[in-house]
Amino acid sequence: MRTYKVLKTETEYKEALDRTISIFHAEPDAPEFQELELLLVLVKDYEDKNIVIPTLKAIEVVKLKMEERGLKAKDLEPIIGSKGHVSLVLSGKRELTLKMARALRTFLGIPPEVFLPEMG
């Protein structure tokens, strides 16, 4: 097994990531398995410190889920209300209510925490 240290540069990160991918399917009894476990910790640590994942607004998540399922705005009318109301919500001109968020969470299978930042 190679000697590893905390990843501090993008080059080190990429090298560790490449190695992780190359031994990713190591079985627990394989010699590379301990190396894989260590690399996963190092890669996660680097990513946590250096890679910012943008958070999506709840309505953006709703639109993505609609696209995934091939849904149209009219499919949300029973949940949100009239065609005009749905249009205002999807365009961001009208805020989601708690009642809408609950219904959309159930209908589209969206985790509740997606709606929490906007409900506070």
C-alpha positions in Angstrom: 0.0 0.0 0.0 1.2 3.5 -0.8 1.8 6.1 1.8 -0.9 8.8 2.0 -1.2 12.1 3.6 -4.0 14.7 3.9 -4.9 16.0 0.4 -4.1 19.7 0.0 -3.9 20.3 -3.7 -6.2 19.6 -6.6 -3.5 17.5 -8.2 -3.2 15.3 -5.1 -7.0 15.1 -5.0 -7.2 14.0 -8.6 -4.5 11.4 -8.2 -6.3 10.0 -5.1 -9.6 10.0 -6.9 -8.2 8.2 -9.9 -6.7 5.5 -7.6 -9.9 5.3 -5.7 -11.8 4.6 -8.9 -9.3 2.0 -10.0 -9.6 -0.1 -6.8 -13.2 0.8 -6.0 -14.5 -2.8 -6.3 -11.9 -4.3 -4.0 -13.4 -7.0 -1.8 -13.0 -6.7 2.0 -10.4 -9.5 2.0 -8.4 -8.0 -0.8 -5.1 -6.2 -0.1 -6.4 -3.0 -1.7 -9.4 -2.7 0.6 -7.6 -0.9 3.4 -6.1 1.5 0.9 -9.6 2.1 -0.6 -11.0 2.8 2.9 -8.3 5.4 3.6 -8.6 7.0 0.2 -12.4 7.4 0.6 -11.7 9.2 3.9 -9.1 11.5 2.3 -11.2 12.2 -0.8 -14.2 13.1 1.3 -12.2 15.3 3.6 -10.8 17.2 0.6 -14.2 17.6 -1.0 -15.8 18.8 2.3 -13.2 21.5 2.6 -12.8 22.5 -1.0 -15.9 21.7 -3.1 -19.0 23.8 -2.7 -22.2 22.2 -4.0 -24.8 24.8 -4.8 -28.1 24.4 -3.1 -31.2 24.6 -5.2 -34.3 26.5 -4.3 -37.3 24.3 -3.6 -39.1 25.4 -6.8 -36.0 24.4 -8.8 -36.2 20.9 -7.3 -39.9 20.8 -8.1 -39.2 21.6 -11.7 -36.4 19.0 -11.9 -38.7 16.3 -10.5 -41.5 17.3 -12.9 -39.0 17.0 -15.8 -37.8 13.6 -14.5 -41.4 12.3 -14.5 -42.5 14.0 -17.7 -45.1 16.2 -15.9 -46.5 19.5 -17.1 -47.7 22.5 -15.1 -51.3 21.3 -15.5 -50.4 18.2 -13.5 -49.8 20.4 -10.5 -53.2 22.1 -10.6 -54.8 19.7 -8.2 -52.0 20.4 -5.7 -51.3 24.1 -6.2 -54.5 25.5 -7.7 -55.6 27.2 -10.9 -53.4 27.3 -14.0 -52.5 30.9 -13.3 -51.6 30.1 -9.7 -49.4 27.2 -10.8 -47.7 29.5 -13.4 -47.0 32.1 -10.7 -45.5 29.6 -8.3 -43.3 27.9 -11.0 -42.1 31.3 -12.2 -41.1 32.3 -8.7 -43.6 35.2 -8.6 -45.6 33.5 -5.8 -44.1 31.7 -2.8 -44.8 28.1 -1.9 -47.1 27.8 1.1 -46.6 25.1 3.8 -49.6 23.3 2.4 -48.2 23.3 -1.1 -44.8 22.1 0.1 -46.4 19.2 1.9 -48.5 18.2 -1.1 -45.6 18.6 -3.5 -43.3 16.6 -1.1 -45.8 13.7 -1.2 -46.7 13.9 -4.9 -43.1 14.3 -6.2 -41.2 12.4 -3.5 -39.1 15.4 -2.5 -37.4 15.2 0.9 -38.9 17.7 3.4 -35.6 19.4 4.1 -35.6 20.8 0.5 -38.5 23.1 1.6 -37.1 24.0 5.1 -34.7 26.8 4.2 -37.5 28.7 2.5 -40.1 28.0 5.2 -38.1 29.7 8.0 
